[in-house]
Amino acid sequence: MKVAIIGAGSLGQSIAKGLLSKKVVSSLYLTKRNTTSLESFKRHKEVTLTADNTFAVDNADIIIFAVQPKHLSKILENVKYLLRKEQLIISVATGYSIGKIENIIGAKHSIVRAMPNTAASVRQSMTCLSSNEKGKEQIELAKTVFDSLGVSMEIPEEQLQAATVICASGIAFWMRLIRATTQGAIQLGFEAAEAHELAMQTCFGAATLLKKSGNHPEAEIDRVTTPSGCTIEGLNEMEHQGLSSSLIKGINASFEKINQIKTK
Ligand SMILES: NC(=O)c1ccc[n+]([C@@H]2O[C@H](COP(=O)([O-])OP(=O)(O)OC[C@H]3O[C@@H](n4cnc5c(N)ncnc54)[C@H](OP(=O)(O)O)[C@@H]3O)[C@@H](O)[C@H]2O)c1
């Protein structure tokens, strides 16, 4: 598999690290206008660093555009004459629709829009994917790329904005919950570093329990709530203070905001 990452910035480098560690690429072209910050990738024999997007595009089977949305139109215009129908075109640019990409390069190309999150750098991204009609032929290949960075799920393009809130913004939401738990643990007498470790591992354990058992969260809650015990006391107090409600309201506020940004 020959892959080009056009715009190897923060997310592009995370994707590159995931692909290299899974050893799923035979050649990996990384582009940036200034490639100095990519020098550490030189130790991988599969990697070619270049500031020339056309060279990378011409040599790859899969091209991942990981530039900021404001740069994407111009870059696509510059390389579109090189694109071949058998290549898979992937864009991770937030809010940049498949229709907009088709308007520049044409609908005859396989186009996939992907929304990973920053956990791609530790290969734990939740990535949502959508494709154009032609791209359906290569969606499994796109899933292979993003499964090397965590877990991927195909969804309709209309749901990508919602997925951005749940998965990309979601990283921040979960971070805040972990921080709040840490603050609570410090109040109960733990050192900050200990409190942080307790909060992180308990969060990780809770998610792993659900993933491995397939259980509903309430089933796992039932297992740890003794009648009249301390867990249900704390949980009910959190709900009286609006825990679930505030999360749902926050998710809806983010969704409203992302839709406003899109239509500006
Ligand atoms: N970070 C995330 O968690 C995340 C999650 C989902 C989606 N996204 C989307 O992913 C995209 C990239 O995000 P990011 O955080 O990785 O941004 P970033 O760090 O700014 O990376 C973009 C890179 O593109 C390069 N670039 C700019 N113009 C270029 C050109 N003409 N040719 C080649 N490279 C060029 C820039 O490097 P030079 O200045 O050296 O060229 C920069 O390093 C964005 O569209 C963002 O919306 C990000």
The ligand as an SDF file (V2000), in Angstrom:
LIG
                    3D

 48 52  0  0  0  0  0  0  0  0999 V2000
   -6.2380   17.5240   15.1310 N   0  0  0  0  0  0  0  0  0  0  0  0
   -7.3410   16.7990   15.2350 C   0  0  0  0  0  0  0  0  0  0  0  0
   -7.6250   16.1560   16.2330 O   0  0  0  0  0  0  0  0  0  0  0  0
   -8.2980   16.6940   14.0850 C   0  0  0  0  0  0  0  0  0  0  0  0
   -9.3660   15.7960   14.1660 C   0  0  0  0  0  0  0  0  0  0  0  0
  -10.2060   15.6630   13.0580 C   0  0  0  0  0  0  0  0  0  0  0  0
   -9.9750   16.4140   11.9150 C   0  0  0  0  0  0  0  0  0  0  0  0
   -8.9630   17.3220   11.8830 N   0  0  0  0  0  0  0  0  0  0  0  0
   -8.7440   18.0860   10.6460 C   0  0  0  0  0  0  0  0  0  0  0  0
   -7.5040   17.6640   10.1270 O   0  0  0  0  0  0  0  0  0  0  0  0
   -6.8800   18.7270    9.4210 C   0  0  0  0  0  0  0  0  0  0  0  0
   -5.4750   18.9240    9.9530 C   0  0  0  0  0  0  0  0  0  0  0  0
   -5.5340   19.2600   11.3140 O   0  0  0  0  0  0  0  0  0  0  0  0
   -4.2040   19.4190   12.1670 P   0  0  0  0  0  0  0  0  0  0  0  0
   -4.6060   19.6640   13.5450 O   0  0  0  0  0  0  0  0  0  0  0  0
   -3.2740   18.2900   11.8580 O   0  0  0  0  0  0  0  0  0  0  0  0
   -3.6170   20.7670   11.4940 O   0  0  0  0  0  0  0  0  0  0  0  0
   -2.0920   21.2200   11.3380 P   0  0  0  0  0  0  0  0  0  0  0  0
   -1.2770   20.7290   12.4600 O   0  0  0  0  0  0  0  0  0  0  0  0
   -2.1390   22.6880   11.0430 O   0  0  0  0  0  0  0  0  0  0  0  0
   -1.5830   20.4500   10.0320 O   0  0  0  0  0  0  0  0  0  0  0  0
   -1.8000   20.8760    8.7210 C   0  0  0  0  0  0  0  0  0  0  0  0
   -0.4560   20.8620    8.0100 C   0  0  0  0  0  0  0  0  0  0  0  0
   -0.6720   21.1970    6.6510 O   0  0  0  0  0  0  0  0  0  0  0  0
    0.5550   21.7350    6.1720 C   0  0  0  0  0  0  0  0  0  0  0  0
    0.2870   22.4960    4.9580 N   0  0  0  0  0  0  0  0  0  0  0  0
   -0.2870   23.7180    4.8290 C   0  0  0  0  0  0  0  0  0  0  0  0
   -0.3240   24.0860    3.5300 N   0  0  0  0  0  0  0  0  0  0  0  0
    0.2270   23.0550    2.8320 C   0  0  0  0  0  0  0  0  0  0  0  0
    0.4750   22.8290    1.4660 C   0  0  0  0  0  0  0  0  0  0  0  0
    0.1710   23.7320    0.5220 N   0  0  0  0  0  0  0  0  0  0  0  0
    1.0440   21.6570    1.0980 N   0  0  0  0  0  0  0  0  0  0  0  0
    1.3730   20.7340    2.0010 C   0  0  0  0  0  0  0  0  0  0  0  0
    1.1800   20.8860    3.3340 N   0  0  0  0  0  0  0  0  0  0  0  0
    0.6080   22.0450    3.7350 C   0  0  0  0  0  0  0  0  0  0  0  0
    1.0840   22.5750    7.3130 C   0  0  0  0  0  0  0  0  0  0  0  0
    2.5180   22.5290    7.3650 O   0  0  0  0  0  0  0  0  0  0  0  0
    3.4110   23.6460    6.6170 P   0  0  0  0  0  0  0  0  0  0  0  0
    2.9630   24.9670    7.1420 O   0  0  0  0  0  0  0  0  0  0  0  0
    4.8300   23.2780    6.9190 O   0  0  0  0  0  0  0  0  0  0  0  0
    3.0770   23.4710    5.1720 O   0  0  0  0  0  0  0  0  0  0  0  0
    0.5380   21.8580    8.5570 C   0  0  0  0  0  0  0  0  0  0  0  0
    1.5400   21.1910    9.2680 O   0  0  0  0  0  0  0  0  0  0  0  0
   -7.7630   19.9390    9.6150 C   0  0  0  0  0  0  0  0  0  0  0  0
   -8.5510   20.1170    8.4630 O   0  0  0  0  0  0  0  0  0  0  0  0
   -8.6230   19.5900   10.8050 C   0  0  0  0  0  0  0  0  0  0  0  0
   -9.8900   20.1950   10.6940 O   0  0  0  0  0  0  0  0  0  0  0  0
   -8.0950   17.4550   12.9250 C   0  0  0  0  0  0  0  0  0  0  0  0
  1  2  1  0
  2  3  2  0
  2  4  1  0
  4  5  1  0
  4 48  2  0
  5  6  2  0
  6  7  1  0
  7  8  2  0
  8  9  1  0
  8 48  1  0
  9 10  1  0
  9 46  1  0
 10 11  1  0
 11 12  1  0
 11 44  1  0
 12 13  1  0
 13 14  1  0
 14 15  2  0
 14 16  1  0
 14 17  1  0
 17 18  1  0
 18 19  2  0
 18 20  1  0
 18 21  1  0
 21 22  1  0
 22 23  1  0
 23 24  1  0
 23 42  1  0
 24 25  1  0
 25 26  1  0
 25 36  1  0
 26 27  1  0
 26 35  1  0
 27 28  2  0
 28 29  1  0
 29 30  1  0
 29 35  2  0
 30 31  1  0
 30 32  2  0
 32 33  1  0
 33 34  2  0
 34 35  1  0
 36 37  1  0
 36 42  1  0
 37 38  1  0
 38 39  2  0
 38 40  1  0
 38 41  1  0
 42 43  1  0
 44 45  1  0
 44 46  1  0
 46 47  1  0
M  CHG  2   8   1  16  -1
M  END
$$$$
